Amino acid sequence: MKDRQYIGFIGIIVSVVGWFVLSADHFPMVYRIFAPQYGHALSALEKMQEKNHILKREDMGFSEVAQIIEILMDRDFVPKIVRIRTLAAGQGSIKGREGMELVDYTRLEVYFADSETEIWEVGGLERAVKKRYLTLDVFLWGSVIVGVGMVLMILSVLMKEEDRQKTH
C-alpha cells in the first residue's frame, strides 16, 4: 500500500473511534475506558432500578454511589455506608428553576456500619453521578477525534501519487 492509502485508512479508523465517543450513551464501554468511575456508577444505578436490589461494598459502583449519597446527606459526620437496598425507583416531577421538571427518584434503605438503618428518597441520583464523575466533555472530545480522522482522510485524497513509471 502507498502512504496515502495508509493515511486514509488511519483516518477512517480515527473517525470511527470518534463516532463511538460521540455515541457514548449507546456504548457504555466508552465510559468504562474514558471515565471508569462514571461507568461503574452507571452500572450500579442500572441495577438499582430493580426493587429490593442490594448494593454491597464489593459490588462495582458501590463506592461511587455511596459517596454521592453521603454528599446528598449533607451532614458533618456521615457513618460508613455498608449496604444500600432499593425500595422503589421511578420518575416524578419537581418544581425547578424553569418550572416543573421530570426527575428520577430512588427510595433507598441505607445500612450503616455503626448506626441505625435510614430510609432516603433521593431525586436526581443519576444527574448527581454525572456531575461528579463525568469530568470530561464527551461531545468535545468525540468531535475533535472525528475532525482529526476527517483531516487525515482529506490529506490522503490530496496527496500526490508518485509516478509509477519514471523516465526510462
C-alpha positions as CSV (number, residue, x, y, z in Angstrom):
1,M,0.0,0.0,0.0
2,K,1.0,3.5,-0.6
3,D,1.5,6.2,2.1
4,R,-1.7,8.0,1.1
5,Q,-3.7,4.8,1.5
6,Y,-2.2,4.2,4.9
7,I,-3.1,7.8,5.9
8,G,-6.7,7.4,4.5
9,F,-7.2,4.1,6.3
10,I,-5.9,5.5,9.6
11,G,-8.3,8.5,9.1
12,I,-11.2,6.1,8.7
13,I,-10.3,4.3,11.9
14,V,-9.8,7.5,13.9
15,S,-13.2,8.8,12.6
16,V,-15.0,5.6,13.7
17,V,-13.4,5.8,17.2
18,G,-14.6,9.5,17.3
19,W,-18.1,8.3,16.4
20,F,-18.1,5.8,19.2
21,V,-17.0,8.5,21.6
22,L,-19.8,10.8,20.4
23,S,-22.3,7.9,20.8
24,A,-21.1,7.0,24.3
25,D,-24.6,7.0,25.7
26,H,-25.3,4.0,23.5
27,F,-21.9,2.3,24.1
28,P,-21.2,2.1,27.9
29,M,-17.8,0.6,27.1
30,V,-16.7,4.1,26.1
31,Y,-17.4,5.4,29.6
32,R,-15.5,2.5,31.1
33,I,-12.5,3.5,29.1
34,F,-12.6,7.3,29.4
35,A,-14.4,7.8,32.7
36,P,-14.2,4.5,34.6
37,Q,-15.8,5.8,37.9
38,Y,-18.8,7.1,35.9
39,G,-19.1,3.8,34.1
40,H,-19.1,1.9,37.4
41,A,-21.6,4.2,38.9
42,L,-23.9,3.9,35.9
43,S,-23.7,0.1,36.1
44,A,-24.7,0.2,39.8
45,L,-27.5,2.7,39.1
46,E,-28.9,0.4,36.4
47,K,-29.1,-2.5,38.8
48,M,-30.6,-0.3,41.5
49,Q,-33.7,0.3,39.3
50,E,-34.9,-3.2,40.4
51,K,-36.9,-3.2,43.6
52,N,-35.2,-4.9,46.5
53,H,-31.8,-4.8,44.8
54,I,-29.0,-4.8,47.4
55,L,-25.8,-3.0,46.5
56,K,-22.9,-4.2,48.7
57,R,-19.4,-2.9,49.3
58,E,-17.8,-5.4,47.0
59,D,-20.1,-4.6,44.1
60,M,-18.9,-2.5,41.2
61,G,-20.0,1.1,41.6
62,F,-20.9,0.9,45.3
63,S,-18.2,3.3,46.4
64,E,-19.2,5.9,43.8
65,V,-23.0,5.7,44.7
66,A,-22.2,5.6,48.4
67,Q,-20.1,8.7,48.1
68,I,-22.9,10.6,46.2
69,I,-25.4,9.6,48.9
70,E,-23.0,10.8,51.6
71,I,-22.7,14.2,49.8
72,L,-26.5,14.4,49.4
73,M,-27.0,13.7,53.1
74,D,-25.1,16.9,53.8
75,R,-24.0,16.1,57.3
76,D,-20.9,16.9,59.3
77,F,-20.4,13.3,60.2
78,V,-21.8,10.5,57.9
79,P,-21.5,7.0,59.2
80,K,-19.8,4.5,56.9
81,I,-22.4,3.1,54.4
82,V,-22.1,-0.7,54.2
83,R,-25.1,-1.6,52.1
84,I,-27.8,0.1,50.0
85,R,-31.2,-1.5,49.2
86,T,-33.6,-0.2,46.6
87,L,-37.2,0.1,47.9
88,A,-38.6,1.9,44.9
89,A,-37.4,3.6,41.8
90,G,-39.1,5.7,39.1
91,Q,-39.7,9.2,37.8
92,G,-41.6,12.1,39.3
93,S,-41.9,15.8,38.8
94,I,-40.5,18.5,41.0
95,K,-40.6,22.3,40.8
96,G,-37.3,23.5,39.4
97,R,-35.8,26.8,38.3
98,E,-37.6,26.7,35.0
99,G,-40.9,25.2,36.2
100,M,-41.8,21.6,36.6
101,E,-39.0,19.1,35.8
102,L,-39.1,15.3,35.4
103,V,-36.6,13.8,37.6
104,D,-35.6,10.2,38.5
105,Y,-36.1,9.3,42.2
106,T,-35.0,6.3,44.2
107,R,-36.2,5.3,47.6
108,L,-33.3,3.7,49.4
109,E,-32.7,1.8,52.6
110,V,-29.2,2.8,53.7
111,Y,-27.3,0.5,56.1
112,F,-24.5,2.0,58.1
113,A,-21.7,0.2,60.0
114,D,-22.3,1.8,63.4
115,S,-25.7,3.4,63.1
116,E,-29.3,2.6,62.5
117,T,-30.7,2.0,59.0
118,E,-32.2,5.0,57.4
119,I,-34.7,5.4,54.5
120,W,-33.9,8.1,52.0
121,E,-35.7,9.2,48.9
122,V,-33.2,10.6,46.5
123,G,-34.1,12.6,43.4
124,G,-31.7,13.1,40.6
125,L,-29.2,10.5,41.6
126,E,-28.1,9.8,38.0
127,R,-27.7,13.6,37.4
128,A,-25.6,13.8,40.6
129,V,-23.4,10.9,39.5
130,K,-22.9,12.5,36.1
131,K,-22.0,15.8,37.6
132,R,-19.5,14.2,40.0
133,Y,-17.8,11.6,37.8
134,L,-18.2,12.6,34.2
135,T,-15.4,15.2,34.2
136,L,-14.5,15.2,30.5
137,D,-16.6,16.7,27.8
138,V,-17.5,13.7,25.7
139,F,-19.1,15.7,22.9
140,L,-16.0,17.9,22.5
141,W,-13.5,15.1,22.5
142,G,-15.6,13.0,20.2
143,S,-15.8,15.9,17.8
144,V,-12.1,16.5,17.9
145,I,-11.3,12.8,17.2
146,V,-13.8,12.8,14.3
147,G,-12.3,16.0,13.0
148,V,-8.7,14.6,13.1
149,G,-9.9,11.5,11.2
150,M,-11.6,13.7,8.5
151,V,-8.4,15.8,8.2
152,L,-6.4,12.6,7.7
153,M,-8.8,11.3,5.0
154,I,-8.8,14.6,3.2
155,L,-4.9,14.7,3.3
156,S,-4.8,11.2,1.8
157,V,-7.0,12.3,-1.1
158,L,-5.0,15.5,-1.7
159,M,-1.6,13.8,-1.6
160,K,0.1,13.4,-4.9
161,E,0.6,10.0,-6.2
162,E,4.2,9.1,-7.1
163,D,4.8,8.4,-10.7
164,R,4.7,4.7,-11.3
165,Q,6.9,4.9,-14.2
166,K,10.0,7.1,-14.1
167,T,11.5,8.1,-17.3
168,H,13.3,5.2,-18.8
